[in-house]
Each structure stands twice: as structure tokens, then as C-alpha cells.
């Protein structure tokens, strides 16, 4: 089955909707045509000249990156300048580029949740909440005998999640009435005749980013030609969305053990560390990328250790003055973990479309730093 760039974008934006980005950020389809048929997808942290060369060699149709290839507004497109040259090559080779940046940092299941998962943190919460996910109530009327099929379909697409419980719905029996008019092909009843039939009112809760898929699943699984349903906005509080995560280690351990663990799990050769290596660590905060602005937040949330990247000299001093241990694993080191996780997510979702898509992890190391 042929798949367009827009279909892949729609899947990506179920995980990390653009509205979850920070105000200053630039995400989405930054180069290309959403209608472009896509067979080969390259996943990378950054779009560099070497990555574009790799994309050309591997006949890539779409590059999915974490960092935006166009970050700040540009006033010209000069091919003798680095960015202009890179963009010219992308357009010339008909390669689309999509970026999921801070929306993917903020997203449940995104960069920061991945860091927490790798470290095995428990009772994980958002470090710096920005807002809560919007929730809706879906009510659909289903003929008797089809309620389980519809329930399964909508819950498989993300409806009915309350905390750690899935497939949460409520149903009540009733009688539905309708009169099929000329030109209809009713599943039950006859044209021009008022029909009364046993139905169930099935209701459940749906997060905003799952609503389009849930409605599609509802319509595809429902036997009626015209489905009767309602969608109500709720004031209930959904999941917290925001940067960073904080949680508990399964077992307390000294800072020096965490240093070794981070090196191994994040696959980084060197770290910068603040704090006494014998300090016992119980609660850990993480933030992918440049997270120096959240040092105070990590301390106030009771973290013993904060793991992030790109710490400045005075930020490290401030952490030391607070008695907060810090591991700086680098911008690249704390974000590259999302690339294979994103490929896994896409592979799972695209398999339901029976799409002939090749997901390729970039072999280019885009980390600009060498430690000598």
C-alpha cells in the first residue's frame, strides 16, 4: 500500500501534536510536499550536510528529525551559504523534512519519558508542567449485539483510558428510533417506515490527540450507514504535558553508580558531574537537551540528582550550592535516545496500514563535539 507524507505526519502528530511545542519552536513539515508518496524514511536527531548526503544515497523520500532544519526565520535563500546550500539540495532531490522538537520533548512517550524509562524510574511525573491534555466524552448509539465490537475498536485507538485502567466505558440500554428516507440503504428497517430498535448508549473518555483516530475506528466498526454520536468537551483534568520528568530509582544507589549507569544506558563516553560521588541518590530528575533552567525546579521537587545536557558554568555552581548532584550527559547524549524509540512507534503504527515503508536509522553521528 502506498503511503503519503501526510499520512505519516498524521501518525507522528498523534504522539506529539504541534500544539504541544514551546512558543519559540518551529516544528512540522519544514521542507516538501505533504502529498509526496513515501517509501523510504530516514530518522535522525539533526539534518546536516552528511545526513542529506546519506539520504540521497539511500533514496530517502522523507527525513524525520528532532531538531528543526529551519529554526529561525530566514530572509534569503543563498546557495553559497550553509543553510541555503542544504535546503537547495533537499529541494533538488525532492526530499521532505519533518521536525518534531519540543512537542516531542513534552509529549507522553517522548524524549523525557524515554530517558525516565531507560533509567527505570518509578512514580514518574512531569518536572515542569505547561498544561494538561484536553479531554472529550464520546457518546455513540450502537444496535444490540454490536456494542462489544465498537467498544473494542475505539478503545484500541486510545479511548477509555483512566489512569492505569484501559477500556473504561459505560453502557445503558434503550430504544432508538429512525425513519430511513429515499436513497438510503438502512442496516435495520425499511425505507419510509419508522423503525424502533434495541440500542446501547456507549460512552467513554477520549484525549484530544486521539479523537480523530477514535472517530474513524467508531465509524468503521459501526454497522449503521449513519452513525449517531455526540462529542462533549470536558473540564476533567487530562495528563500533564510539559518538559522534564522526575521519579524514584528502584533502589537507592551512590552517585558514582549512576555515573556508570548513565554512560552505559545513554551510550556516551564522558560525562560532567557535580556532587560527591558517594552521595546516595533516591530521586532523579531528567530533561533532554539543554535543561539548565530547570535546576531550581528539580531541587524544589526533591530531586537528589538532575540529569540533563548543556549546563553552563554558573548553572553548575548553582546546583552545587543547592546540594543538588548533576550529571551533564550532553545535548546529543540526552536526546539521541528518541530516534530508535520513534522508529519503533512508527513501525507499530504503520503495520496497521500494511504499508510498504522502510524505516532507516541514520548512521551519521551528528554530535559536533569531540572529547580529546
DOMI-303944 format. One record per residue (C-alpha): residue in three letters; residue number from 1; x, y, z. Coordinates in pm, 1 decimal. Each point is the difference from the previous one (the first is absolute). Layout:
<recs>
+------+-----+----------+----------+----------+
: type : seq :       xx :       yy :       zz :
+------+-----+----------+----------+----------+
:  ala : NUM :        X :        Y :        Z :
...
+------+-----+----------+----------+----------+
</recs>
This chain:
<recs>
+------+-----+----------+----------+----------+
: type : seq :       xx :       yy :       zz :
+------+-----+----------+----------+----------+
:  unk :   1 :      0.0 :      0.0 :      0.0 :
:  unk :   2 :    137.7 :    341.7 :    -99.7 :
:  unk :   3 :     21.6 :    253.0 :    282.7 :
:  unk :   4 :     23.4 :    377.1 :    -27.0 :
:  unk :   5 :    210.5 :    232.4 :    209.1 :
:  unk :   6 :   -319.6 :    140.1 :    153.8 :
:  unk :   7 :   -105.3 :   -344.1 :    123.0 :
:  unk :   8 :    331.0 :    -38.8 :    181.8 :
:  unk :   9 :    -31.3 :    353.4 :    138.2 :
:  unk :  10 :   -346.2 :    -82.8 :    134.9 :
:  unk :  11 :    144.5 :   -298.9 :    186.8 :
:  unk :  12 :    289.0 :    204.7 :    140.5 :
:  unk :  13 :   -237.4 :    269.9 :    118.0 :
:  unk :  14 :   -206.9 :   -250.9 :    196.0 :
:  unk :  15 :    311.2 :    -47.6 :    213.7 :
:  unk :  16 :    118.0 :    361.4 :      1.1 :
:  unk :  17 :   -259.4 :    254.3 :   -119.6 :
:  unk :  18 :    157.1 :    327.7 :   -119.1 :
:  unk :  19 :   -209.0 :    193.2 :    255.2 :
:  unk :  20 :    220.5 :   -155.4 :    271.7 :
:  unk :  21 :    308.7 :    185.6 :   -123.9 :
:  unk :  22 :    158.3 :    289.5 :    185.2 :
:  unk :  23 :    -94.8 :    344.5 :   -137.1 :
:  unk :  24 :    345.8 :     69.2 :   -143.1 :
:  unk :  25 :     27.2 :   -330.6 :   -183.4 :
:  unk :  26 :    -49.3 :    -94.5 :   -365.9 :
:  unk :  27 :   -144.1 :   -346.3 :    -61.7 :
:  unk :  28 :   -191.6 :   -187.4 :   -268.7 :
:  unk :  29 :     66.2 :    -47.7 :   -371.9 :
:  unk :  30 :    278.6 :    252.1 :    -64.0 :
:  unk :  31 :     98.6 :   -106.5 :   -351.7 :
:  unk :  32 :   -205.0 :   -176.2 :   -263.8 :
:  unk :  33 :   -344.9 :   -106.5 :   -110.6 :
:  unk :  34 :   -245.1 :   -182.8 :    231.5 :
:  unk :  35 :   -141.5 :   -186.3 :   -301.9 :
:  unk :  36 :    338.8 :   -155.3 :    -86.4 :
:  unk :  37 :    -15.6 :   -385.2 :    -10.8 :
:  unk :  38 :    244.6 :   -135.8 :    256.5 :
:  unk :  39 :    181.0 :   -332.8 :     -3.4 :
:  unk :  40 :    330.1 :     69.9 :    179.4 :
:  unk :  41 :     15.6 :    197.7 :    327.2 :
:  unk :  42 :    319.4 :    107.1 :    174.2 :
:  unk :  43 :    -10.6 :     78.4 :    373.8 :
:  unk :  44 :    265.0 :    226.0 :    149.8 :
:  unk :  45 :     62.2 :    244.4 :    281.0 :
:  unk :  46 :    127.7 :    273.4 :   -232.8 :
:  unk :  47 :     -6.5 :     85.5 :   -370.0 :
:  unk :  48 :    358.5 :     71.4 :   -105.2 :
:  unk :  49 :    177.7 :     -9.9 :   -336.4 :
:  unk :  50 :    121.6 :   -351.8 :     83.3 :
:  unk :  51 :   -354.2 :   -112.7 :     85.0 :
:  unk :  52 :   -133.7 :    143.9 :   -326.2 :
:  unk :  53 :    277.6 :   -180.0 :   -191.0 :
:  unk :  54 :    -99.5 :   -320.8 :    175.5 :
:  unk :  55 :   -365.3 :     64.2 :    -91.6 :
:  unk :  56 :     90.9 :     43.0 :   -366.6 :
:  unk :  57 :    207.9 :   -319.2 :      0.3 :
:  unk :  58 :   -283.6 :   -198.6 :    160.8 :
:  unk :  59 :   -271.5 :    147.9 :   -225.3 :
:  unk :  60 :   -183.1 :    152.1 :    297.1 :
:  unk :  61 :   -335.5 :    169.1 :    -59.6 :
:  unk :  62 :    -51.0 :    137.0 :    351.1 :
:  unk :  63 :    240.7 :     98.1 :    277.0 :
:  unk :  64 :   -149.0 :     10.8 :    350.3 :
:  unk :  65 :    223.2 :    199.0 :    233.5 :
:  unk :  66 :    -19.6 :    117.3 :    357.4 :
:  unk :  67 :    171.4 :    334.5 :    -55.4 :
:  unk :  68 :   -157.9 :    229.6 :   -261.6 :
:  unk :  69 :    201.2 :     55.6 :   -316.4 :
:  unk :  70 :   -154.6 :    350.1 :    -13.3 :
:  unk :  71 :     -0.5 :    141.1 :    351.3 :
:  unk :  72 :      0.4 :    379.5 :    -32.7 :
:  unk :  73 :   -172.4 :    202.9 :   -273.1 :
:  unk :  74 :    216.5 :     35.1 :   -310.4 :
:  unk :  75 :      9.8 :    314.7 :   -212.9 :
:  unk :  76 :    177.0 :   -151.1 :   -301.0 :
:  unk :  77 :     85.6 :   -334.9 :   -154.3 :
:  unk :  78 :    356.4 :     21.4 :   -123.5 :
:  unk :  79 :    152.2 :   -317.5 :   -134.4 :
:  unk :  80 :    351.4 :    115.8 :     94.3 :
:  unk :  81 :    -97.1 :      3.8 :    370.0 :
:  unk :  82 :    -18.0 :   -319.2 :    213.7 :
:  unk :  83 :   -375.9 :     -3.3 :     64.6 :
:  unk :  84 :    -88.3 :    112.3 :   -352.0 :
:  unk :  85 :    226.2 :   -266.5 :   -148.6 :
:  unk :  86 :   -156.2 :   -269.4 :    217.4 :
:  unk :  87 :   -359.2 :    105.3 :    -76.0 :
:  unk :  88 :     78.3 :     24.4 :   -371.4 :
:  unk :  89 :    128.1 :   -357.5 :      1.4 :
:  unk :  90 :   -311.4 :   -124.4 :    179.5 :
:  unk :  91 :   -233.0 :    170.3 :   -246.3 :
:  unk :  92 :    208.3 :   -108.9 :   -298.5 :
:  unk :  93 :     -9.1 :   -363.9 :    115.3 :
:  unk :  94 :   -371.7 :     21.2 :     89.0 :
:  unk :  95 :     58.2 :    -98.9 :    362.4 :
:  unk :  96 :   -256.9 :    109.0 :    258.5 :
:  unk :  97 :    105.3 :     96.0 :    353.0 :
:  unk :  98 :   -223.6 :    -18.6 :    306.6 :
:  unk :  99 :    107.2 :    113.8 :    348.1 :
:  unk : 100 :   -146.4 :   -102.4 :    336.1 :
:  unk : 101 :    193.0 :    201.7 :    257.3 :
:  unk : 102 :   -133.6 :    141.1 :    328.6 :
:  unk : 103 :   -340.5 :   -153.4 :    -69.0 :
:  unk : 104 :    178.2 :   -335.7 :     13.0 :
:  unk : 105 :    189.6 :    106.6 :    314.4 :
:  unk : 106 :   -330.4 :     87.7 :    169.0 :
:  unk : 107 :   -198.6 :   -298.0 :   -126.9 :
:  unk : 108 :    -86.1 :   -302.8 :    212.4 :
:  unk : 109 :    215.5 :   -271.2 :   -154.4 :
:  unk : 110 :    242.9 :    259.2 :   -137.3 :
:  unk : 111 :    361.4 :     89.3 :     75.6 :
:  unk : 112 :    -30.4 :     51.9 :    375.3 :
:  unk : 113 :   -215.1 :   -305.2 :     63.7 :
:  unk : 114 :    255.4 :   -200.5 :   -197.9 :
:  unk : 115 :    279.0 :    124.5 :    228.7 :
:  unk : 116 :   -204.0 :    -93.4 :    308.0 :
:  unk : 117 :    -72.3 :   -345.3 :   -144.9 :
:  unk : 118 :    366.2 :    -66.3 :    -76.3 :
:  unk : 119 :     92.3 :     80.3 :    360.7 :
:  unk : 120 :   -286.8 :   -213.4 :    133.9 :
:  unk : 121 :   -155.3 :    288.8 :    192.2 :
:  unk : 122 :   -323.8 :    -66.7 :    187.3 :
:  unk : 123 :   -293.4 :    224.4 :     95.5 :
:  unk : 124 :    104.5 :    231.1 :   -283.6 :
:  unk : 125 :   -148.1 :    351.2 :    -23.4 :
:  unk : 126 :     53.2 :    299.2 :   -227.8 :
:  unk : 127 :    276.0 :    224.0 :    135.2 :
:  unk : 128 :   -127.4 :    328.1 :   -148.7 :
:  unk : 129 :   -371.2 :    -29.0 :    -88.7 :
:  unk : 130 :   -116.5 :    242.2 :   -270.6 :
:  unk : 131 :   -363.1 :   -103.9 :    -42.4 :
:  unk : 132 :   -229.4 :   -300.6 :     13.9 :
:  unk : 133 :   -126.0 :   -210.1 :   -285.3 :
:  unk : 134 :   -355.1 :     89.8 :   -105.0 :
:  unk : 135 :   -257.9 :   -275.2 :     44.6 :
:  unk : 136 :   -328.8 :    -74.2 :   -175.0 :
:  unk : 137 :   -291.6 :   -230.3 :     70.3 :
:  unk : 138 :   -113.7 :   -210.0 :   -294.3 :
:  unk : 139 :   -355.1 :   -135.9 :      0.7 :
:  unk : 140 :   -103.8 :   -236.7 :   -278.6 :
:  unk : 141 :   -324.6 :   -192.9 :    -48.7 :
:  unk : 142 :     54.9 :   -359.5 :   -111.0 :
:  unk : 143 :   -254.5 :   -271.8 :    -91.1 :
:  unk : 144 :    -18.0 :   -291.3 :    240.8 :
:  unk : 145 :    257.5 :   -264.2 :    -84.4 :
:  unk : 146 :    257.6 :    243.3 :   -138.1 :
:  unk : 147 :     95.1 :    184.4 :    318.3 :
:  unk : 148 :    305.7 :   -217.5 :     70.6 :
:  unk : 149 :    135.7 :     40.4 :   -352.4 :
:  unk : 150 :    -28.1 :    379.9 :     10.2 :
:  unk : 151 :    138.4 :     18.2 :    354.5 :
:  unk : 152 :    303.7 :   -207.4 :    -95.1 :
:  unk : 153 :     67.2 :    209.0 :   -310.1 :
:  unk : 154 :    -11.0 :    340.2 :    172.5 :
:  unk : 155 :    193.9 :   -113.6 :    306.3 :
:  unk : 156 :    271.3 :   -154.8 :   -216.9 :
:  unk : 157 :     51.5 :    350.4 :   -142.4 :
:  unk : 158 :     44.3 :    163.0 :    340.8 :
:  unk : 159 :   -348.5 :     66.0 :    136.1 :
:  unk : 160 :    -94.6 :   -111.0 :    350.7 :
:  unk : 161 :    330.0 :     56.7 :    182.3 :
:  unk : 162 :    -35.6 :    116.4 :    362.0 :
:  unk : 163 :    330.1 :    -11.0 :    189.7 :
:  unk : 164 :    137.4 :   -353.5 :    -27.8 :
:  unk : 165 :   -334.9 :   -143.4 :   -114.0 :
:  unk : 166 :    -84.9 :    -52.8 :   -366.5 :
:  unk : 167 :   -328.7 :    -78.7 :   -181.8 :
:  unk : 168 :   -200.8 :    206.5 :    249.3 :
:  unk : 169 :   -352.5 :     51.7 :   -137.2 :
:  unk : 170 :   -358.7 :     18.7 :    122.7 :
:  unk : 171 :   -301.8 :   -135.9 :   -183.1 :
:  unk : 172 :   -373.2 :     13.1 :     56.8 :
:  unk : 173 :   -279.1 :   -162.3 :   -199.4 :
:  unk : 174 :   -270.8 :    197.2 :   -175.9 :
:  unk : 175 :   -212.4 :     26.0 :   -312.6 :
:  unk : 176 :    114.2 :    183.9 :   -309.6 :
:  unk : 177 :   -241.7 :    131.5 :   -262.8 :
:  unk : 178 :     56.8 :    108.0 :   -358.7 :
:  unk : 179 :   -174.3 :     12.2 :   -336.6 :
:  unk : 180 :    218.6 :    -83.7 :   -301.8 :
:  unk : 181 :    -72.5 :    242.2 :   -285.1 :
:  unk : 182 :     25.6 :    -45.8 :   -375.7 :
:  unk : 183 :    351.4 :    -77.4 :   -118.8 :
:  unk : 184 :    112.0 :   -163.4 :    324.7 :
:  unk : 185 :    117.1 :   -356.1 :     50.6 :
:  unk : 186 :    -97.2 :    -69.9 :    363.6 :
:  unk : 187 :    171.1 :   -275.6 :    196.8 :
:  unk : 188 :   -327.3 :    -46.1 :    192.4 :
:  unk : 189 :   -350.9 :     98.9 :   -108.8 :
:  unk : 190 :   -173.6 :     91.2 :   -326.0 :
:  unk : 191 :      1.6 :    321.3 :   -205.6 :
:  unk : 192 :   -279.6 :    236.3 :    104.0 :
:  unk : 193 :    -98.0 :   -195.7 :    309.8 :
:  unk : 194 :     67.3 :    106.8 :    361.1 :
:  unk : 195 :    226.9 :   -255.7 :    161.1 :
:  unk : 196 :     45.2 :    -71.5 :    371.0 :
:  unk : 197 :    302.0 :   -207.8 :     97.4 :
:  unk : 198 :    184.4 :   -107.5 :    316.1 :
:  unk : 199 :    319.1 :    200.8 :     34.2 :
:  unk : 200 :    270.2 :     72.3 :    253.7 :
:  unk : 201 :    126.2 :    343.3 :     91.6 :
:  unk : 202 :    375.2 :    -55.1 :     24.6 :
:  unk : 203 :    210.0 :    278.0 :    150.7 :
:  unk : 204 :    366.1 :     44.8 :     77.6 :
:  unk : 205 :    278.0 :    256.2 :     41.0 :
:  unk : 206 :    240.3 :     98.9 :   -280.7 :
:  unk : 207 :    313.5 :    219.8 :      6.9 :
:  unk : 208 :      7.2 :    270.9 :   -265.2 :
:  unk : 209 :    291.6 :   -139.2 :   -197.6 :
:  unk : 210 :   -174.7 :   -339.8 :    -30.8 :
:  unk : 211 :   -342.3 :    132.8 :    -97.5 :
:  unk : 212 :     37.6 :    -12.9 :   -384.0 :
:  unk : 213 :    122.5 :   -362.1 :      8.0 :
:  unk : 214 :   -269.0 :   -101.3 :    248.8 :
:  unk : 215 :   -277.1 :    151.5 :   -214.4 :
:  unk : 216 :    138.1 :   -174.8 :   -306.4 :
:  unk : 217 :      6.9 :   -334.0 :    183.4 :
:  unk : 218 :   -353.9 :     60.7 :    127.2 :
:  unk : 219 :   -134.0 :     61.1 :   -350.2 :
:  unk : 220 :    185.2 :   -296.0 :   -150.8 :
:  unk : 221 :   -121.0 :   -245.7 :    265.9 :
:  unk : 222 :   -358.8 :    126.6 :     24.1 :
:  unk : 223 :   -260.7 :   -183.4 :   -210.8 :
:  unk : 224 :   -221.4 :    304.6 :    -67.6 :
:  unk : 225 :     20.0 :    200.8 :   -320.3 :
:  unk : 226 :    -31.6 :    320.3 :    207.6 :
:  unk : 227 :    150.4 :    -20.3 :    348.2 :
:  unk : 228 :   -170.4 :    198.9 :    277.7 :
:  unk : 229 :    258.7 :    132.7 :    242.9 :
:  unk : 230 :     86.3 :    302.3 :    216.0 :
:  unk : 231 :    332.9 :    149.2 :    106.1 :
:  unk : 232 :      5.9 :    214.0 :    316.3 :
:  unk : 233 :    296.4 :    211.0 :    122.5 :
:  unk : 234 :     82.6 :    -76.7 :    362.8 :
:  unk : 235 :    144.3 :    197.6 :    288.1 :
:  unk : 236 :    160.9 :   -317.4 :    138.1 :
:  unk : 237 :    376.5 :     26.1 :     34.2 :
:  unk : 238 :    192.9 :   -207.9 :   -254.9 :
:  unk : 239 :    366.0 :    -97.4 :      9.2 :
:  unk : 240 :    254.9 :    264.9 :     85.5 :
:  unk : 241 :    199.8 :    116.4 :   -300.4 :
:  unk : 242 :    337.1 :    162.1 :     51.6 :
:  unk : 243 :    378.0 :    -21.8 :      1.0 :
:  unk : 244 :    213.9 :   -231.1 :    210.8 :
:  unk : 245 :    -94.7 :   -290.5 :    221.6 :
:  unk : 246 :     64.4 :    -89.3 :    364.3 :
:  unk : 247 :    -30.1 :   -335.9 :    170.8 :
:  unk : 248 :    146.2 :   -249.1 :    243.7 :
:  unk : 249 :    274.5 :   -251.5 :    -61.7 :
:  unk : 250 :   -101.9 :   -362.9 :     68.6 :
:  unk : 251 :    276.4 :     -6.5 :    263.6 :
:  unk : 252 :    211.7 :    282.7 :    143.4 :
:  unk : 253 :    358.5 :     -2.5 :   -126.1 :
:  unk : 254 :    307.5 :    222.2 :     22.3 :
:  unk : 255 :     58.8 :    268.8 :   -260.2 :
:  unk : 256 :    306.5 :   -181.8 :   -136.8 :
:  unk : 257 :   -224.1 :   -298.6 :    -89.7 :
:  unk : 258 :   -238.6 :    232.8 :   -183.4 :
:  unk : 259 :    293.3 :    144.4 :   -193.8 :
:  unk : 260 :     87.3 :   -347.0 :   -127.3 :
:  unk : 261 :   -364.7 :    -77.4 :    -73.0 :
:  unk : 262 :    -52.0 :    319.6 :   -201.9 :
:  unk : 263 :    316.0 :    -63.9 :   -201.7 :
:  unk : 264 :   -120.9 :   -348.3 :    -83.5 :
:  unk : 265 :   -370.0 :     68.5 :    -60.6 :
:  unk : 266 :     47.6 :    326.5 :   -189.4 :
:  unk : 267 :    303.6 :   -134.6 :   -186.5 :
:  unk : 268 :    217.9 :    301.6 :     70.1 :
:  unk : 269 :    375.3 :     -8.3 :     51.7 :
:  unk : 270 :     32.9 :    280.0 :    252.8 :
:  unk : 271 :   -211.0 :    199.2 :    244.8 :
:  unk : 272 :     31.6 :    317.4 :    204.4 :
:  unk : 273 :   -104.3 :    -54.4 :    361.4 :
:  unk : 274 :    -83.0 :    228.9 :    290.9 :
:  unk : 275 :    -11.1 :   -145.9 :    352.8 :
:  unk : 276 :    158.5 :   -249.2 :    238.7 :
:  unk : 277 :     24.7 :   -337.1 :   -176.8 :
:  unk : 278 :    -90.2 :   -178.9 :    325.4 :
:  unk : 279 :   -329.8 :    191.5 :     37.8 :
:  unk : 280 :   -299.0 :   -234.8 :     16.7 :
:  unk : 281 :   -248.8 :     67.4 :   -279.4 :
:  unk : 282 :   -368.7 :    -86.8 :     37.3 :
:  unk : 283 :   -190.4 :    251.0 :   -213.9 :
:  unk : 284 :    113.2 :     94.4 :   -350.9 :
:  unk : 285 :   -111.1 :    277.8 :   -234.0 :
:  unk : 286 :     77.2 :    -10.9 :   -373.7 :
:  unk : 287 :    -33.5 :    243.6 :   -288.4 :
:  unk : 288 :    121.0 :    -68.2 :   -351.9 :
:  unk : 289 :    203.6 :    266.7 :   -177.5 :
:  unk : 290 :     90.1 :    326.1 :    170.5 :
:  unk : 291 :   -172.5 :    -16.1 :    338.6 :
:  unk : 292 :    199.7 :    242.8 :    212.0 :
:  unk : 293 :   -303.5 :    220.7 :     61.5 :
:  unk : 294 :   -168.8 :   -278.6 :    198.7 :
:  unk : 295 :    268.2 :    -44.5 :    268.5 :
:  unk : 296 :   -207.2 :    191.4 :    254.7 :
:  unk : 297 :   -311.6 :   -196.9 :    -96.0 :
:  unk : 298 :    179.3 :   -333.6 :     43.7 :
:  unk : 299 :    124.8 :    107.2 :    342.6 :
:  unk : 300 :   -342.8 :    123.6 :    114.8 :
:  unk : 301 :   -157.9 :   -329.3 :   -115.6 :
:  unk : 302 :    237.7 :   -188.0 :    231.5 :
:  unk : 303 :    240.2 :   -143.6 :   -255.5 :
:  unk : 304 :    334.4 :   -129.5 :    127.0 :
:  unk : 305 :    138.5 :     -9.6 :   -353.2 :
:  unk : 306 :    -79.0 :    189.8 :   -318.6 :
:  unk : 307 :    104.7 :   -143.9 :   -337.1 :
:  unk : 308 :     -1.5 :    232.1 :   -300.6 :
:  unk : 309 :    232.9 :    156.8 :   -258.3 :
:  unk : 310 :    169.9 :    326.8 :    -96.3 :
:  unk : 311 :     44.6 :    128.2 :    356.1 :
:  unk : 312 :    177.7 :    334.7 :     29.8 :
:  unk : 313 :    273.4 :     66.2 :    254.3 :
:  unk : 314 :   -212.3 :    214.3 :    231.6 :
:  unk : 315 :   -295.3 :   -240.1 :    -27.2 :
:  unk : 316 :    228.6 :   -278.4 :    123.2 :
:  unk : 317 :    116.1 :    223.0 :    285.9 :
:  unk : 318 :   -361.5 :     75.7 :     92.0 :
:  unk : 319 :    -82.3 :   -371.9 :     11.8 :
:  unk : 320 :    300.1 :    -59.1 :    225.7 :
:  unk : 321 :   -111.6 :    278.9 :    233.4 :
:  unk : 322 :   -342.4 :   -166.2 :     30.4 :
:  unk : 323 :    155.3 :   -338.2 :     75.3 :
:  unk : 324 :   -151.1 :   -141.8 :   -319.3 :
:  unk : 325 :    213.6 :   -255.6 :   -181.1 :
:  unk : 326 :      6.2 :     46.1 :   -377.0 :
:  unk : 327 :    107.3 :   -214.0 :   -293.3 :
:  unk : 328 :     48.8 :    185.1 :   -328.6 :
:  unk : 329 :    -22.3 :   -269.7 :   -268.8 :
:  unk : 330 :     -2.5 :    251.6 :   -283.0 :
:  unk : 331 :   -274.3 :    129.5 :   -227.7 :
:  unk : 332 :     57.1 :   -277.1 :   -252.5 :
:  unk : 333 :     37.6 :   -270.1 :    264.6 :
:  unk : 334 :   -330.7 :     78.0 :    171.1 :
:  unk : 335 :   -203.3 :     25.4 :   -321.2 :
:  unk : 336 :    132.5 :   -267.1 :   -236.8 :
:  unk : 337 :   -194.1 :   -260.9 :    198.5 :
:  unk : 338 :   -322.1 :    113.5 :   -168.8 :
:  unk : 339 :    103.1 :    -97.4 :   -354.1 :
:  unk : 340 :    -32.5 :   -381.6 :     37.3 :
:  unk : 341 :   -308.1 :     46.4 :    219.8 :
:  unk : 342 :   -164.6 :    211.5 :   -269.8 :
:  unk : 343 :     80.8 :   -263.8 :   -261.6 :
:  unk : 344 :   -159.6 :   -266.3 :    220.0 :
:  unk : 345 :   -314.5 :    210.8 :     42.2 :
:  unk : 346 :    -30.7 :     62.0 :   -374.3 :
:  unk : 347 :     63.9 :   -363.5 :    -86.8 :
:  unk : 348 :   -281.5 :   -110.5 :    230.0 :
:  unk : 349 :   -246.9 :    258.1 :   -129.4 :
:  unk : 350 :     87.3 :    -43.0 :   -367.9 :
:  unk : 351 :    -40.0 :   -378.2 :     25.8 :
:  unk : 352 :   -375.0 :     52.4 :     46.3 :
:  unk : 353 :     -8.2 :    172.9 :   -339.5 :
:  unk : 354 :    185.8 :   -291.9 :   -162.1 :
:  unk : 355 :    227.4 :    266.1 :   -143.8 :
:  unk : 356 :    315.8 :    -83.0 :   -192.1 :
:  unk : 357 :    224.4 :    241.4 :    187.4 :
:  unk : 358 :    368.8 :    -30.8 :     80.8 :
:  unk : 359 :     93.3 :    171.9 :    326.8 :
:  unk : 360 :    373.8 :     65.0 :      7.8 :
:  unk : 361 :    200.3 :    132.3 :    295.2 :
:  unk : 362 :    266.9 :    245.0 :   -110.0 :
:  unk : 363 :    355.0 :   -128.1 :     32.1 :
:  unk : 364 :    139.7 :    354.2 :     18.0 :
:  unk : 365 :    120.5 :    112.9 :    342.4 :
:  unk : 366 :   -123.7 :    359.6 :      9.7 :
:  unk : 367 :    164.8 :     81.6 :    334.0 :
:  unk : 368 :    232.0 :    294.8 :    -78.1 :
:  unk : 369 :    215.8 :    -56.9 :    310.8 :
:  unk : 370 :    315.1 :   -207.9 :     31.2 :
:  unk : 371 :    144.0 :    -66.9 :    343.4 :
:  unk : 372 :    380.3 :    -19.4 :    -25.4 :
+------+-----+----------+----------+----------+
</recs>
